[in-house]
Amino acid sequence: MKIAILSDIHDNVWNLQATLRALDNTDALLCLGDLNSPFIIPMLAKGYPERPIHIVFGNNDGDLFRITQNASAFANITLHGEFFRGELGDKRISASHFPNVAAELQTETTDLLCYGHNHLYWVERQGSCLVVNPGPIMGFDPGSGQDVPASFVIYDSEQHDVESFVVQPATAEDIAASTMGLVVKPYEQAVQ
């Protein structure tokens, strides 16, 4: 099973749309919070149709009433509150928006631990557990006040590994493959 993992959208609809168009070969989506506005819910559902979307809330998801109301219109969206703990692709997954909450969810049987919040891409193995912060879809780190790669990952449950990607402005060479002037490239190729 291939699971798309993204976080910290912060209403960046342009990067989100480019990301969703790059997820055709995935089976499920795990969103780690900070969607921000309720209108992101229909964008996720329509941009990732007929496949499950699991969402945890972040600290910038302020209108939870309307986010929940919007989510109820889409059978493929499940809201999990502050954390997700479950099984996808025969892997035990724990996720939260917050690194400290995610760390508390980790057990000796956790295969994949995910968090966002700090807007810093990070992938690390801790024993048999893969720890993933996909980075921010929004492409900005408010802590440093700097632009950072607008990144996401795709987790392969069979390989127990991730492929990392960046949304970036299209060059003249790849404008035909772009979405609103944006392209998705492998992380290692985009961030040099």
N, C-alpha and C positions, 0 to 999 in steps of 0.2 A: 504494500500500500504506500502511496505517495501522499504526504500531508504537507500542504502549504502552511507556513507559519509566518505571520506578520504582526506588527505592533505599531503603536503610536502613529496613527493616520493623521490625527489633528486636522481633519477636514481637507487634507490635500487631495482633492478629487482627481487631479490630473495624474499624480503618481499612482493613486489607487487604481484608476482605470487602466493604466499601462500595466500594472502588476496583474490585475485580474485577467487581462488578455493573454498573459504569459503562463497561465495556470491550467491550460487545457489538458495536460497529461497528469493532473493530480486528482486524487479521490476524495479528499476532505480538506477543510480549511480551519485552522486554529488562529483566532485573532486575540491578541493579548492586551486589548484595551486601548484607551484613549482614542476612541473613534471620534469623539467630541460631539457632533450634532446628530440628532435623530435621522436626518436625511441620508446618512451613511449606510444605515440598515438596508433600505431598498437598493442602494447601489451595490452593496455586497450580494444581496440575494439575486438580483437580476444579472449581475456580472459573473456570478458563480452558480448558475442554475442547476437544480436537480441533484446537487451534491451537498452533503452535510457541512454546515458552518457552525463551529463552536466558538462562543465569545465569552471572555471574562471582562469584567469592568475595570477601568483604570481611574485615576484620580481626576481626569478631565472629562469624564462622561457625566456631565452635570444634569442633563434632563433625562434621568432614568425612567420616568413615567412614559415619556414619548418614545424613547428608545425601545422600551418594553412593548408599548402599544404597536409600534411599527413592526417589531419582530414577530408579534402574534399573527401578522398577516402572511407570514412565510413559513411553510412547513419545514423547510430545510435549515432554519436557524434555531439554535438552542442557546439560550443565555444561561450562564452558570454562576452568576454573581461574582464574588471576588476571586474564586479559584475553581479550577477544573481538575478533577482526578478521575481518570477512566482508562479504558482500553480502546486503542485504535490500531488496526493492523497487527493484532496480537502483541502489542507493546503496551506496557503500563506507563501512562503519561500523567504528569502533574504539571500544572501551569497556573501562573498568576501574573498580573501586571507588574507586581512588585518583587524585586529580587529577594528581599528578606522573607516575604510570605512564601515564595517559591522554595527557598532553602528549608523552611519548616515543613514543607510538603514532601521533601525528598526522604525516601526510605531506602533500605538495602535492596528492595525489589523494584525501585523506579528505574525504568529504561531510558526515559526522556524527560528532562526537566526544562521548562521554558519560562521565560520572563521577559519583560520589556522595561519600560519606565525611564531608564537612564540614557536612552538614545545612543547607546554604544553597542555596536555589533560585537558579538562574542560567541565562539563555539569552543567547547572544551570537554574532554573526557575526564570524568572523575570515577575511576574504576570502570565498571560496566555501564555507568550512567552517562549519557550524552547531555550536556548542559548547553542550552541554546538561548541567546538573545539575538533575535533576527535583525536588530537595529530598527531605526524609525523609517516608516514609509514617508514621513514628512520631509526627511532630509535636512534636519536642523537639530543641533544640540543646544537647548536653552541654558544648560549649565555653563558651557564655555562661550556661548554666543556665536558659535561657528557653524557653518554648513558642514554636514557630514554626509556620507553616502546614504541615499534613500535605498535601503536594503531590505531583503526578505530571504527566507530559506525554504527549500523543499526537502523534507525529511523522507528518506526511503526506509521503511520499516524492515524490509528484507536485508538491506545492506547495513542497517543501523548506522547511517551516516547522512550528512546533508550536502546539498549543493546550494551555494550562496549566490545571490543575484543582486544587481544594482539597477535602479531606474535612473537614467541620465538623459540629458539633451542629445538628440540625434545629430550626427554629423552629416555632411553632404553625402557620404558613402552609404549611410544607412537610413536616409530619410524615407525611402519607400517602405521600410518595415516599421516605421514609427507610428505611434499613437499620439496625436496632438503634439508632434515634435519630440516625443520621448521614446526611448528604446530601453529594452531590458538586456543586460549583458552579464556574463559570469563575473562574480565579485573580483576574482583574481585578475581578470582582464581589464576591468573598469577601474580598479583601485591599484595604482602602481606607485 
